[in-house]
Amino acid sequence: MSPEAPETAIFTPGLWQHAPGRFSGVPPADPLAPRLRDGVRAALPLAPAPFLFGLSFGVLAEAAGIGLAAATVMSATTFAGSAQFAVATILDDGGTALAAILAAVFLNARYAAISVTVAAIVPGSRLRRFVQSQLIVDESWALSGRTGRYEWRVLAGAGLLLYALWVASTALGALVGDALADPDALGFDAAFAILFLALAAPYLRTRRALQAAALGAGITLVLLPVAPAGVPIVAAAAACLIGLRE
């Protein structure tokens, strides 16, 4: 791929797009491509959920003995809420570091597939692309593809806002954790579930997309009571294979 990669890439929600010799079609760069601030604006309505979730993680991290500095550095370098919660929860319950790491790896395995879908739109050298890939999270990825093609500047703008909120709220939660009530009692745990439902809604426009979403939810519900942390999410991703059916 050349350093001047296109800003957008065509995709079909819930489907693998077939094209001779390519994973997906890539249109020419659009001179009217959205600017970074468009991504920030798109992410603003979602801001309360990651802020509350980060606050909750900071409280849990402090209770688990991770500490303010370590929790903040973890959020700044990992930037993956579900994986960080898994690590803090396992350590808080007396689990080993190996168990915590494995849970985090399972939970973050989905980012391999997510990164493939937007690889064509990330500009710059390999080092620059490696750094910029830190901005690829569930929310920024979903927002960048709402129009039917992935838009890098929307993804980057949304990612920057969410990154700042996540790191800041983690630090705040760890700092004032003792003064807060149980985050779950305040309903913070429900905020993220609602967020993901809102992100999924724009993609459920076709019968096949609805089938994939229903199958993924079913796999998750069946495996949650019996599978290790992270496995249900990874297994549910197999629902996207429904798009291979002609």
VORO-747645 format. One record per residue (C-alpha): x, y, z; residue in one letter; residue number from 0. Coordinates in nm, 4 decimals. Example, Ala and Ser with C-alpha at 12.3 -4.5 7.8 and 13.67 -1.06 7.14 Angstrom:
VORO-747645
((1.2300, -0.4500, 0.7800), 'A', 0) ((1.3670, -0.1060, 0.7140), 'S', 1) 
***
This chain:
VORO-747645
((0.0000, 0.0000, 0.0000), 'M', 0) ((0.1308, 0.3446, -0.0836), 'S', 1) ((0.1802, 0.6033, 0.1924), 'P', 2) ((-0.1012, 0.8066, 0.0418), 'E', 3) ((-0.3727, 0.5564, 0.1215), 'A', 4) ((-0.7347, 0.6449, 0.0335), 'P', 5) ((-0.9517, 0.7951, 0.3033), 'E', 6) ((-1.2425, 0.5550, 0.2511), 'T', 7) ((-1.3131, 0.1896, 0.1856), 'A', 8) ((-1.6411, 0.0320, 0.0751), 'I', 9) ((-1.7928, -0.2379, 0.2952), 'F', 10) ((-2.1166, -0.4282, 0.3392), 'T', 11) ((-2.2353, -0.4715, 0.7020), 'P', 12) ((-2.2398, -0.8364, 0.8078), 'G', 13) ((-2.0933, -0.9553, 0.4771), 'L', 14) ((-1.7578, -1.0393, 0.3220), 'W', 15) ((-1.7360, -0.8369, 0.0019), 'Q', 16) ((-1.6130, -1.0381, -0.2961), 'H', 17) ((-1.3898, -0.8755, -0.5574), 'A', 18) ((-1.1290, -1.0404, -0.7855), 'P', 19) ((-0.7951, -1.0418, -0.6068), 'G', 20) ((-0.9007, -0.7997, -0.3339), 'R', 21) ((-1.0649, -0.8193, 0.0067), 'F', 22) ((-1.2786, -0.5113, -0.0599), 'S', 23) ((-1.3218, -0.2381, -0.3137), 'G', 24) ((-1.1459, 0.0918, -0.2456), 'V', 25) ((-1.2753, 0.4090, -0.4153), 'P', 26) ((-1.0601, 0.7072, -0.5086), 'P', 27) ((-0.9812, 0.9570, -0.2334), 'A', 28) ((-1.2666, 1.1982, -0.1786), 'D', 29) ((-1.1588, 1.5645, -0.1678), 'P', 30) ((-1.4637, 1.6328, 0.0484), 'L', 31) ((-1.3721, 1.3649, 0.3030), 'A', 32) ((-1.4850, 1.4491, 0.6553), 'P', 33) ((-1.2379, 1.6280, 0.8772), 'R', 34) ((-1.1245, 1.5104, 1.2183), 'L', 35) ((-1.3758, 1.7353, 1.3895), 'R', 36) ((-1.6551, 1.5476, 1.2133), 'D', 37) ((-1.5405, 1.2351, 1.3934), 'G', 38) ((-1.5338, 1.4245, 1.7222), 'V', 39) ((-1.8873, 1.5502, 1.6612), 'R', 40) ((-2.0074, 1.2006, 1.5716), 'A', 41) ((-1.8664, 1.0642, 1.8981), 'A', 42) ((-1.9981, 1.3396, 2.1262), 'L', 43) ((-2.3411, 1.1771, 2.1855), 'P', 44) ((-2.1594, 0.8623, 2.2975), 'L', 45) ((-1.9203, 1.0452, 2.5318), 'A', 46) ((-2.1101, 0.9848, 2.8606), 'P', 47) ((-2.0924, 0.6055, 2.8302), 'A', 48) ((-1.7136, 0.5664, 2.7893), 'P', 49) ((-1.6581, 0.8357, 3.0530), 'F', 50) ((-1.8724, 0.6513, 3.3073), 'L', 51) ((-1.7177, 0.3193, 3.2068), 'F', 52) ((-1.3669, 0.4627, 3.2488), 'G', 53) ((-1.4650, 0.6064, 3.5849), 'L', 54) ((-1.5936, 0.2655, 3.6888), 'S', 55) ((-1.2712, 0.0998, 3.5742), 'F', 56) ((-1.0636, 0.3478, 3.7754), 'G', 57) ((-1.2635, 0.2652, 4.0876), 'V', 58) ((-1.2258, -0.1097, 4.0302), 'L', 59) ((-0.8553, -0.0782, 3.9532), 'A', 60) ((-0.7941, 0.1093, 4.2772), 'E', 61) ((-0.9914, -0.1521, 4.4723), 'A', 62) ((-0.7891, -0.4297, 4.3064), 'A', 63) ((-0.4653, -0.2674, 4.4191), 'G', 64) ((-0.3536, -0.1601, 4.0726), 'I', 65) ((-0.3146, 0.2008, 4.1834), 'G', 66) ((-0.3656, 0.5407, 4.0191), 'L', 67) ((-0.0453, 0.5527, 3.8132), 'A', 68) ((-0.0628, 0.1931, 3.6875), 'A', 69) ((-0.4336, 0.2191, 3.6021), 'A', 70) ((-0.3817, 0.5425, 3.4076), 'T', 71) ((-0.0828, 0.4023, 3.2173), 'V', 72) ((-0.2815, 0.0877, 3.1407), 'M', 73) ((-0.5650, 0.2905, 2.9906), 'S', 74) ((-0.3205, 0.5052, 2.7917), 'A', 75) ((-0.1404, 0.2058, 2.6415), 'T', 76) ((-0.4161, -0.0552, 2.6203), 'T', 77) ((-0.7295, 0.1565, 2.5530), 'F', 78) ((-0.9596, -0.1454, 2.5639), 'A', 79) ((-1.2304, -0.1286, 2.8255), 'G', 80) ((-1.3539, -0.4887, 2.8316), 'S', 81) ((-1.0006, -0.6314, 2.8459), 'A', 82) ((-0.8962, -0.3915, 3.1205), 'Q', 83) ((-1.2047, -0.4764, 3.3256), 'F', 84) ((-1.1267, -0.8455, 3.2858), 'A', 85) ((-0.7719, -0.7930, 3.4129), 'V', 86) ((-0.8834, -0.5846, 3.7126), 'A', 87) ((-1.1663, -0.8230, 3.8018), 'T', 88) ((-0.9468, -1.1334, 3.7882), 'I', 89) ((-0.6749, -0.9705, 3.9980), 'L', 90) ((-0.9325, -0.8414, 4.2460), 'D', 91) ((-1.0708, -1.1952, 4.2827), 'D', 92) ((-0.7241, -1.3312, 4.3570), 'G', 93) ((-0.6537, -1.4705, 4.0102), 'G', 94) ((-0.3073, -1.4996, 3.8605), 'T', 95) ((-0.1455, -1.2534, 3.6228), 'A', 96) ((-0.1403, -1.5240, 3.3526), 'L', 97) ((-0.5170, -1.5735, 3.3792), 'A', 98) ((-0.5702, -1.1978, 3.3575), 'A', 99) ((-0.3484, -1.1677, 3.0489), 'I', 100) ((-0.5165, -1.4593, 2.8708), 'L', 101) ((-0.8613, -1.3106, 2.9362), 'A', 102) ((-0.7489, -0.9772, 2.7944), 'A', 103) ((-0.6037, -1.1451, 2.4832), 'V', 104) ((-0.9276, -1.3345, 2.4206), 'F', 105) ((-1.1364, -1.0207, 2.4609), 'L', 106) ((-0.9144, -0.8188, 2.2257), 'N', 107) ((-0.8902, -1.0874, 1.9569), 'A', 108) ((-1.1757, -0.9195, 1.7700), 'R', 109) ((-0.9491, -0.6265, 1.6870), 'Y', 110) ((-0.7575, -0.8425, 1.4404), 'A', 111) ((-1.0662, -0.8660, 1.2188), 'A', 112) ((-1.1660, -0.5045, 1.2823), 'I', 113) ((-0.8207, -0.3806, 1.1815), 'S', 114) ((-0.8311, -0.5764, 0.8558), 'V', 115) ((-1.1519, -0.3998, 0.7522), 'T', 116) ((-0.9964, -0.0511, 0.7847), 'V', 117) ((-0.6337, -0.1249, 0.6946), 'A', 118) ((-0.6753, 0.0254, 0.3484), 'A', 119) ((-0.7756, 0.3693, 0.4765), 'I', 120) ((-0.5049, 0.4296, 0.7378), 'V', 121) ((-0.2498, 0.6710, 0.5843), 'P', 122) ((0.1232, 0.7164, 0.6362), 'G', 123) ((0.4318, 0.5052, 0.6960), 'S', 124) ((0.4249, 0.1735, 0.8809), 'R', 125) ((0.5321, 0.3380, 1.2051), 'L', 126) ((0.2709, 0.6119, 1.1725), 'R', 127) ((0.0017, 0.3578, 1.0902), 'R', 128) ((0.1058, 0.1474, 1.3891), 'F', 129) ((0.0631, 0.4473, 1.6206), 'V', 130) ((-0.2640, 0.5565, 1.4599), 'Q', 131) ((-0.4079, 0.2071, 1.4942), 'S', 132) ((-0.4387, 0.2785, 1.8677), 'Q', 133) ((-0.7454, 0.4857, 1.7775), 'L', 134) ((-0.9297, 0.1823, 1.6372), 'I', 135) ((-1.1829, 0.0824, 1.9010), 'V', 136) ((-1.5362, -0.0516, 1.8711), 'D', 137) ((-1.7009, 0.2906, 1.8837), 'E', 138) ((-1.4691, 0.4737, 1.6437), 'S', 139) ((-1.4808, 0.1819, 1.4000), 'W', 140) ((-1.8606, 0.1635, 1.4049), 'A', 141) ((-1.9014, 0.5401, 1.3645), 'L', 142) ((-1.6579, 0.5527, 1.0722), 'S', 143) ((-1.8635, 0.3073, 0.8670), 'G', 144) ((-2.2169, 0.4326, 0.9159), 'R', 145) ((-2.2426, 0.5747, 0.5617), 'T', 146) ((-2.1526, 0.2472, 0.3906), 'G', 147) ((-1.7816, 0.3202, 0.3534), 'R', 148) ((-1.5147, 0.3557, 0.6171), 'Y', 149) ((-1.3874, 0.7113, 0.6624), 'E', 150) ((-1.0466, 0.7496, 0.8241), 'W', 151) ((-1.0910, 1.1032, 0.9532), 'R', 152) ((-1.4152, 1.0097, 1.1257), 'V', 153) ((-1.2463, 0.7085, 1.2818), 'L', 154) ((-0.9450, 0.9150, 1.3941), 'A', 155) ((-1.1505, 1.2074, 1.5268), 'G', 156) ((-1.3833, 0.9806, 1.7227), 'A', 157) ((-1.0890, 0.7767, 1.8486), 'G', 158) ((-0.9049, 1.0843, 1.9746), 'L', 159) ((-1.2065, 1.2061, 2.1744), 'L', 160) ((-1.2756, 0.8626, 2.3204), 'L', 161) ((-0.9077, 0.8123, 2.4069), 'Y', 162) ((-0.8922, 1.1400, 2.5987), 'A', 163) ((-1.2153, 1.0590, 2.7834), 'L', 164) ((-1.1046, 0.7065, 2.8682), 'W', 165) ((-0.7654, 0.8020, 3.0114), 'V', 166) ((-0.9006, 1.1044, 3.2013), 'A', 167) ((-1.1957, 0.9157, 3.3514), 'S', 168) ((-0.9730, 0.6249, 3.4549), 'T', 169) ((-0.7441, 0.8627, 3.6426), 'A', 170) ((-1.0423, 1.0375, 3.8033), 'L', 171) ((-1.2024, 0.7091, 3.9095), 'G', 172) ((-0.8798, 0.5802, 4.0635), 'A', 173) ((-0.8233, 0.9133, 4.2371), 'L', 174) ((-1.1654, 0.9491, 4.3995), 'V', 175) ((-1.2640, 0.5819, 4.4072), 'G', 176) ((-1.3024, 0.5704, 4.7848), 'D', 177) ((-1.5527, 0.8550, 4.7732), 'A', 178) ((-1.7795, 0.6852, 4.5178), 'L', 179) ((-2.0401, 0.4192, 4.5752), 'A', 180) ((-2.0259, 0.0833, 4.3980), 'D', 181) ((-2.0274, 0.1749, 4.0243), 'P', 182) ((-2.2636, -0.1124, 3.9446), 'D', 183) ((-2.5100, 0.0205, 4.2022), 'A', 184) ((-2.5076, 0.3519, 4.0158), 'L', 185) ((-2.5887, 0.1798, 3.6869), 'G', 186) ((-2.2498, 0.2424, 3.5223), 'F', 187) ((-2.2353, -0.1177, 3.4013), 'D', 188) ((-2.5545, -0.0696, 3.1996), 'A', 189) ((-2.4200, 0.2368, 3.0191), 'A', 190) ((-2.1804, 0.0394, 2.8022), 'F', 191) ((-2.4397, -0.2201, 2.7029), 'A', 192) ((-2.6709, 0.0593, 2.5886), 'I', 193) ((-2.3829, 0.2180, 2.3985), 'L', 194) ((-2.3132, -0.0973, 2.1974), 'F', 195) ((-2.6811, -0.1416, 2.1140), 'L', 196) ((-2.6850, 0.2158, 1.9800), 'A', 197) ((-2.3724, 0.1483, 1.7719), 'L', 198) ((-2.5223, -0.1684, 1.6227), 'A', 199) ((-2.8540, -0.0113, 1.5230), 'A', 200) ((-2.7387, 0.1679, 1.2014), 'P', 201) ((-2.5931, -0.1592, 1.0668), 'Y', 202) ((-2.9089, -0.3658, 1.1060), 'L', 203) ((-3.0643, -0.2562, 0.7795), 'R', 204) ((-3.0850, -0.5888, 0.5963), 'T', 205) ((-3.2231, -0.9313, 0.6743), 'R', 206) ((-2.8775, -1.0880, 0.6630), 'R', 207) ((-2.7344, -0.8277, 0.9016), 'A', 208) ((-3.0185, -0.8999, 1.1444), 'L', 209) ((-2.9508, -1.2731, 1.1146), 'Q', 210) ((-2.5822, -1.2216, 1.1919), 'A', 211) ((-2.6623, -1.0012, 1.4929), 'A', 212) ((-2.9177, -1.2496, 1.6302), 'A', 213) ((-2.6804, -1.5423, 1.5822), 'L', 214) ((-2.3958, -1.3531, 1.7541), 'G', 215) ((-2.6198, -1.2669, 2.0493), 'A', 216) ((-2.7361, -1.6273, 2.0759), 'G', 217) ((-2.3796, -1.7645, 2.0755), 'I', 218) ((-2.2804, -1.5157, 2.3462), 'T', 219) ((-2.5752, -1.5991, 2.5738), 'L', 220) ((-2.5159, -1.9735, 2.5434), 'V', 221) ((-2.1420, -1.9521, 2.6198), 'L', 222) ((-2.1438, -1.6869, 2.8947), 'L', 223) ((-2.2301, -1.9258, 3.1820), 'P', 224) ((-1.9738, -2.1915, 3.0840), 'V', 225) ((-1.6877, -2.0375, 2.8834), 'A', 226) ((-1.3813, -1.8481, 3.0154), 'P', 227) ((-1.3815, -1.4667, 2.9964), 'A', 228) ((-1.3432, -1.3416, 2.6423), 'G', 229) ((-1.4319, -1.6681, 2.4667), 'V', 230) ((-1.8038, -1.5839, 2.4141), 'P', 231) ((-1.7160, -1.2589, 2.2337), 'I', 232) ((-1.4586, -1.4259, 2.0096), 'V', 233) ((-1.6934, -1.7142, 1.9302), 'A', 234) ((-1.9814, -1.4761, 1.8562), 'A', 235) ((-1.7681, -1.3128, 1.5872), 'A', 236) ((-1.8138, -1.6325, 1.3850), 'A', 237) ((-2.1664, -1.5077, 1.3142), 'A', 238) ((-2.0209, -1.2798, 1.0468), 'C', 239) ((-1.9495, -1.5924, 0.8388), 'L', 240) ((-2.3169, -1.5891, 0.7530), 'I', 241) ((-2.2113, -1.3417, 0.4848), 'G', 242) ((-2.0229, -1.6155, 0.2992), 'L', 243) ((-2.3527, -1.7681, 0.1958), 'R', 244) ((-2.4428, -1.6632, -0.1568), 'E', 245) 
***
